[in-house]
């Protein structure tokens, strides 16, 4: 492949990697392209080797020996060569698909990684095997990711829970969403200009907002199995936001075959995430029964089950507990997913039985979940 090779041919060569050298060669790759090829080879040649692709040197072509890049060098290379969106994908593939645990067990390497939800999910799964120094780095990554999620979600949550506009209370803070056009027109009718057929508004009116008083208990019962880890992260953040609302009591329970009550840490999502223990089976019925025992005001309780509904034990006790809570007028929702994508993979048969027993079933993004709760308690 010469320097004048079409860009599309170069892209195919980059996609296929050095295993494609017999067909493409690599003479058309420039300096930056060669660096990209080397960085991609560091990651994806491992996958091909795992599939049994031979790496022997072939006459007339470059060696397919593993790259001499270290994990830390590789991170530096991809940060220099690729946009952020590509870096996130490569980093996720390295950890989730190809098991590059050297990215996780070196504090210096962790410092170089881009903190994001995919990295945090991998670190939470890895933290049980991590050294104390790496544990500290995991906590730092968790804090950065949680702060980013809070920064994005808090405004939407505040809007959902602020309450309806109160037209009898005037606001000193002028915000577009509080603009009272009816009052503005009424107060400026005296300024109607017949020639221009317009009202000249010299006084704008804005409504204040009455914050709801919410004597509610919200119970978050969260499946901590690996498939639900993305939802666990968001549930921890949502618990912290809900815990900050006036007159709202938040209980947070995580479960697999065991039940762990983290209500005392609900306001600290980092502490919650560092307490999550992945693995084991799933006993949803046991967790739901535990939560049911603590309900004292059923009609003022919202029970949120975050799970894929893949029950490891008998389903009958789970359904019975849901029916009892429905009879007691507990408001219930089962979330098959609680994250930005809200793309669920769940046991539809069990979900249908839960719905028949009185539980709403949905997959929601966090802002939609906030709107749902606000609709219940508003």
C-alpha positions in Angstrom: 0.0 0.0 0.0 1.6 3.2 -1.1 1.5 6.7 0.4 -1.1 7.6 -2.2 -3.4 4.8 -1.0 -7.0 5.9 -0.7 -8.0 7.0 2.9 -10.7 4.2 2.9 -8.0 1.6 2.3 -5.9 3.0 5.1 -8.9 2.9 7.5 -9.5 -0.8 6.6 -5.8 -1.5 7.3 -6.1 0.2 10.7 -9.3 -1.7 11.5 -7.8 -5.1 10.6 -4.4 -4.5 12.2 -1.0 -6.0 11.4 -2.6 -9.3 10.7 -3.7 -7.7 7.4 -0.1 -6.9 6.4 0.1 -9.7 3.8 -2.8 -8.1 1.9 -2.3 -4.4 2.7 1.3 -3.9 3.9 1.8 -0.7 6.0 3.9 1.6 3.8 1.0 4.0 3.4 0.7 4.7 7.2 2.2 8.0 8.2 3.9 8.8 11.6 0.7 9.4 13.6 -1.0 6.6 11.8 1.8 4.2 12.8 1.5 5.3 16.4 -2.3 4.7 16.2 -1.7 1.3 14.7 0.8 0.4 17.5 -1.7 1.6 20.2 -4.6 -0.4 18.7 -2.3 -3.4 18.3 -1.4 -3.3 21.9 -5.0 -3.8 22.8 -6.7 -5.8 20.0 -3.8 -8.2 19.1 -4.4 -9.8 22.5 -8.0 -10.6 21.6 -6.9 -12.2 18.3 -4.2 -14.2 20.1 -6.9 -15.4 22.6 -8.9 -16.6 19.6 -5.9 -18.7 18.4 -4.5 -16.4 15.7 -0.9 -17.3 15.2 1.6 -14.5 15.8 4.7 -16.0 14.0 6.8 -13.8 11.9 6.1 -14.3 8.2 8.7 -13.8 5.5 8.7 -10.3 4.1 6.3 -8.8 6.7 6.7 -7.1 10.0 6.7 -9.0 13.3 3.5 -9.7 15.0 5.2 -10.0 18.4 3.3 -8.2 21.3 4.0 -4.5 21.5 6.6 -3.3 23.9 4.4 -0.6 25.2 3.6 -0.6 28.9 0.1 -0.1 30.2 1.0 3.5 31.3 2.7 4.2 28.0 -0.4 3.0 26.1 -2.7 5.3 28.1 -0.4 8.2 27.2 -0.4 7.3 23.6 -4.2 7.0 23.2 -4.7 10.3 25.0 -2.3 12.0 22.5 -3.8 10.3 19.4 -7.5 9.9 19.8 -10.5 12.1 20.8 -12.2 11.6 24.2 -15.0 9.5 22.8 -12.6 7.0 21.3 -10.5 7.0 24.4 -13.5 6.0 26.5 -14.3 3.1 24.1 -10.7 1.8 24.1 -10.4 2.1 27.9 -13.7 0.2 28.3 -12.6 -2.5 25.9 -9.3 -2.9 27.6 -10.9 -3.5 31.0 -14.2 -5.1 30.3 -13.4 -7.4 27.3 -9.7 -8.0 27.4 -9.0 -8.1 31.1 -6.0 -5.8 31.2 -5.8 -5.9 34.9 -2.5 -4.1 34.8 -4.6 -1.0 34.2 -6.2 -1.6 37.6 -3.5 -2.7 40.0 -1.1 0.2 39.6 -1.9 3.5 41.3 0.1 5.5 38.8 -1.8 3.9 35.9 -5.1 4.6 37.6 -4.1 8.3 37.9 -3.6 8.4 34.1 -7.0 6.8 33.3 -10.0 8.9 32.4 -12.5 8.7 35.3 -15.9 7.6 33.9 -18.7 5.2 34.7 -17.2 2.3 32.7 -13.9 2.6 34.6 -15.8 2.9 37.9 -17.8 -0.2 37.2 -14.6 -2.2 36.5 -12.9 -0.8 39.6 -15.9 -1.7 41.8 -15.7 -5.3 40.5 -12.0 -5.3 41.1 -11.8 -3.6 44.5 -12.0 -6.8 46.5 -8.6 -7.8 45.1 -7.0 -4.4 45.2 -4.2 -3.3 47.5 -4.8 -0.5 50.0 -3.1 2.0 47.8 -5.3 1.1 44.8 -8.4 1.1 47.1 -7.6 4.8 47.8 -7.4 5.5 44.0 -10.7 3.6 43.5 -12.4 5.9 46.1 -11.0 8.9 44.3 -12.3 7.7 40.9 -15.7 7.0 42.5 -15.8 10.5 44.0 -15.0 12.2 40.6 -17.6 10.1 38.8 -20.3 10.7 41.5 -19.6 14.5 41.4 -20.0 14.5 37.6 -23.3 12.6 37.9 -24.5 14.9 40.7 -23.6 18.0 38.7 -25.7 16.7 35.8 -28.7 15.4 37.7 -29.1 17.9 40.5 -30.7 20.7 38.4 -33.3 18.3 36.9 -34.0 16.9 40.4 -34.4 20.3 41.8 -36.9 21.3 39.1 -38.9 18.1 39.7 -39.1 18.6 43.4 -39.4 22.4 43.7 -43.2 22.3 43.2 -45.8 24.1 41.2 -45.5 27.8 40.7 -47.3 29.9 43.3 -49.0 32.8 41.5 -49.8 34.5 44.8 -46.1 34.8 45.8 -43.8 37.0 43.8 -40.2 36.0 43.3 -37.2 38.3 43.7 -35.2 35.9 41.5 -36.2 36.4 37.9 -36.0 33.1 36.0 -37.5 32.4 32.6 -39.3 29.3 33.9 -41.1 31.5 36.5 -42.3 34.2 34.1 -46.0 34.9 34.8 -47.3 36.1 31.4 -50.9 36.5 32.6 -49.9 38.8 35.4 -47.5 40.7 33.2 -50.3 41.4 30.6 -52.8 42.4 33.3 -50.4 44.8 34.9 -49.4 46.4 31.6 -52.7 46.8 29.9 -52.6 50.5 30.6 -49.5 50.7 28.4 -51.4 49.4 25.3 -50.2 51.4 22.2 -53.2 51.5 19.6 -51.0 52.7 16.8 -48.5 49.8 17.1 -51.2 47.4 18.4 -48.8 46.3 21.2 -48.6 46.3 24.9 -45.4 48.0 26.1 -44.4 46.0 29.2 -42.5 48.1 31.6 -43.1 45.7 34.5 -42.5 42.0 34.2 -44.0 39.6 36.8 -42.5 36.4 38.0 -44.0 33.8 40.2 -42.4 32.3 43.3 -42.3 28.6 44.0 -43.7 26.8 47.0 -41.4 24.0 48.0 -43.4 20.9 48.8 -43.3 19.4 52.3 -43.0 15.7 51.7 -43.7 13.4 54.7 -42.7 10.4 52.7 -40.4 7.4 53.2 -38.6 6.2 50.0 -37.1 2.8 50.1 -34.5 1.9 47.5 -33.9 -1.8 47.3 -31.1 -2.4 44.9 -29.8 -5.6 43.3 -26.0 -5.5 43.4 -25.4 -8.3 40.9 -22.9 -7.5 38.2 -25.4 -7.0 35.5 -27.0 -4.2 37.5 -23.9 -2.4 38.4 -24.6 0.7 36.2 -28.0 1.0 37.9 -26.3 0.6 41.3 -24.1 3.7 40.6 -27.1 5.8 39.7 -29.2 4.4 42.6 -26.5 5.5 45.1 -26.5 9.0 43.6 -30.3 9.2 43.6 -30.4 8.1 47.3 -28.0 11.0 48.2 -30.1 13.5 46.3 -33.4 12.2 47.8 -31.8 12.2 51.3 -31.3 15.9 51.0 -35.0 16.7 50.4 -37.0 18.1 53.4 -39.3 15.8 55.2 -38.2 12.7 53.2 -36.7 9.7 54.9 -34.6 7.5 52.6 -33.7 3.8 53.2 -31.2 2.2 51.0 -30.8 -1.6 50.9 -28.6 -3.6 48.6 -28.8 -7.4 48.1 -27.6 -10.5 46.4 -28.4 -13.6 48.5 -27.6 -11.5 51.5 -29.3 -8.2 52.5 -27.2 -5.2 53.5 -28.9 -2.1 55.0 -26.9 1.0 54.0 -29.5 3.5 55.1 -27.0 5.2 57.4 -24.7 5.9 54.4 -27.5 6.9 52.0 -26.2 10.5 51.9 -22.7 9.4 50.9 -22.8 7.7 47.5 -19.0 7.0 47.5 -19.3 5.1 50.8 -22.2 3.2 49.3 -20.3 2.2 46.2 -17.3 1.2 48.2 -19.6 -1.1 50.3 -21.0 -2.9 47.3 -20.0 -6.6 47.1 -20.5 -8.2 43.7 -21.0 -11.9 43.1 -23.2 -14.6 44.5 -26.7 -15.4 43.7 -29.9 -13.3 43.9 -32.6 -13.6 46.5 -35.0 -10.8 45.6 -37.8 -12.2 47.8 -35.6 -12.0 50.9 -34.7 -8.4 50.3 -38.2 -7.3 49.6 -39.5 -9.1 52.8 -36.7 -7.3 54.8 -37.8 -3.9 53.4 -41.5 -4.7 54.1 -40.8 -5.3 57.8 -39.6 -1.7 58.2 -42.7 0.0 56.7 -44.7 1.9 59.3 -46.8 4.3 57.1 -47.7 2.3 54.0 -49.7 5.1 52.3 -46.7 7.4 52.7 -44.1 4.9 51.5 -42.6 4.6 48.0 -40.9 1.2 47.5 -38.4 1.1 44.6 -37.0 -2.2 43.5 -34.0 -1.8 41.2 -33.3 -5.3 39.7 -33.3 -7.4 36.5 -35.9 -9.6 38.3 -33.8 -12.7 37.8 -34.9 -14.4 41.0 -32.5 -17.1 42.2 -34.9 -18.5 44.8 -38.6 -19.4 44.6 -40.7 -16.6 43.1 -43.8 -17.2 45.3 -42.4 -15.4 48.4 -41.5 -12.4 46.3 -44.9 -12.1 44.7 -46.6 -12.6 48.1 -44.6 -9.8 49.7 -45.5 -7.4 46.8 -49.2 -8.3 47.1 -49.1 -7.6 50.8 -47.6 -4.2 50.2 -50.0 -3.4 47.4 -52.9 -4.3 49.7 -51.4 -1.9 52.3 -51.3 0.9 49.7 -47.6 1.1 49.4 -46.6 2.8 46.1 -44.2 0.5 44.3 -42.1 0.6 41.2 -39.7 -2.0 39.8 -36.9 -0.5 37.7 -35.3 -2.9 35.3 -32.7 -0.2 34.5 -31.8 3.2 36.1 -29.1 4.8 34.1 -28.6 7.2 31.1 -29.4 4.5 28.5 -32.4 2.9 30.3 -31.8 -0.2 28.1 -33.0 -3.1 30.2 -32.2 -6.8 30.0 -34.5 -8.5 32.5 -36.7 -11.5 33.3 -40.0 -10.5 31.6 -42.0 -13.4 33.1 -41.2 -12.4 36.7 -41.7 -8.7 35.9 -45.2 -9.5 34.5 -46.0 -11.4 37.7 -44.8 -8.4 39.8 -47.0 -6.1 37.7 -50.0 -8.3 38.1 -49.4 -8.2 41.9 -49.5 -4.4 41.9 -46.0 -3.1 41.1 -45.4 -0.7 38.3 -42.5 -2.0 36.0 -40.4 0.4 34.1 -36.9 1.3 32.8 -36.1 4.9 33.5 -33.4 7.5 33.2 -32.7 9.2 36.5 -34.5 12.4 35.5 -37.6 10.5 34.5 -37.4 8.6 37.8 -37.3 11.9 39.6 -40.3 13.1 37.7 -42.1 9.9 38.6 -41.4 10.3 42.3 -42.4 14.0 42.2 -45.7 13.0 40.5 -46.4 10.5 43.3 -45.7 12.7 46.2 -46.8 16.0 44.7 
